[in-house]
Amino acid sequence: MQTIHHIALADEWDEAQREGTYATSTLGMSIDAVGYLHASFPEQVRPTLERFYSDVDAPLVLLTLDPEALAEAGLEVRVEPAAPDDPESERFAHVYGGVLPVNAVSSVESLELPGTQA
């Protein structure tokens, strides 16, 4: 399986490490509310940051998800169109099955906010 990432607020990731699970699907929405965790393939990370996180004024981190650990936790990765009514739209990884165990994250990197230079 291709590498998949999730963009997270650093504070939410810190809380997840204390709790043992990460429950945010996407900016401001829980996995329970959305039904899955939003994820990106490597080439989608920068455009996703620019499109959805340009107004964020808080530290961000990039989580790399471990496919084996996801499967062991009973989570399923589905690659689906961004617009469900348009099967030709760009396809993203979505992780179904519940909250994300922190041990399903293989690495964490700080991210530059959109509009800043790395």
N, C-alpha and C positions, 0 to 999 in steps of 0.2 A: 504494500500500500504506500502511496505517496505520502510524504510528510505533511501533517496538518498542524496548524497553529490556531491559537485563540488570543485575541487582544483583550487584556484585562486592565482595570484600574489597579495600580499597585496596592492601594489600601485594601481593596476587596480581596486581592490575592493574599496579602498578609493575614487578613481575617480567616480566610480559608485554611491557611496553614495551621492556625490555632484550633480551628473547628474540625479539620480533617477532610472537609468537602468544600467544593466551590459550587455555588448555586446560581451564578449570573449567566444568562444566555447571551445577552448583548447589552450594550450601554443602557442602563436604567431599567432593564427587564430581567425577571428571573426565569430559570429553566422551567419551573412549574407553570408560569404564565404563558410562555412561548411554546413549550412542549419539547424543546431540544436546545442544545448548545450550538451557537453559531461558530463556525470555524472557517479558516481560509487556507488555501494552498500557498506555498511560498511566494509565488508571483502575484498573489492577490492581497498580500499584507499591506503594501504601500498604498495601493488604490483604496483599500478599505479604510485605512487611517485617514486619507485625504477626504474621502466621501463622508464618513460618519463620525470622525473624532476631531475635526478641525476646530471645534469650539471647546474642546476639553482643556481645562486648565489644571490638570492634575497629572502626576507621574503615571506612566503606562508601562506595562510589561508584556512581553510576548511569551506565551506559554507554548511549548512544543509538546504535543500529545503523543503518548506511547500506545500504538495500536494494540499490542499484546495486553497491556495493562487495562485498556478500555474493554477488550473482549473478556478478560478475566473478571471484570467488575460487572459484566452483563450489559455493557453499553454497546450500541450498534452505530457504526458510521455509515451514513447514506450520503451519496453525492446527488444533489438535487438542484433543479433550476432555482435561481434567485427569485424569479417571479413564477409562482406555481401555475398561473394561467398562460404562461409563455414557455413551452418546453425548449425553445431555442435560446432562452436567456442564459447568461453566464451561470455555470454550475459551481456550487459551493458545498463543502462538507458540513453536514449537520450531525451532531452526536445525540442519539436518542437513548432513553432508558432511565433517566434520572440525573441526579447531581453528579458532579465529577469528583471522584476521589483524588486527593492531592497526589497520591502515589502513581496516578496515571499521567502525570506531567514529568517528562524526561529532562526538560531544561527550561530555564527562565532567563530572559534577557531584558534589560532596560530598553525602552523604545524612545526615540526622539519624537517629540510632538510634531504634528503636521506644521509645515511652515518653517521649521528649524533645520539647520544643516547638521548632518552627522559628522 
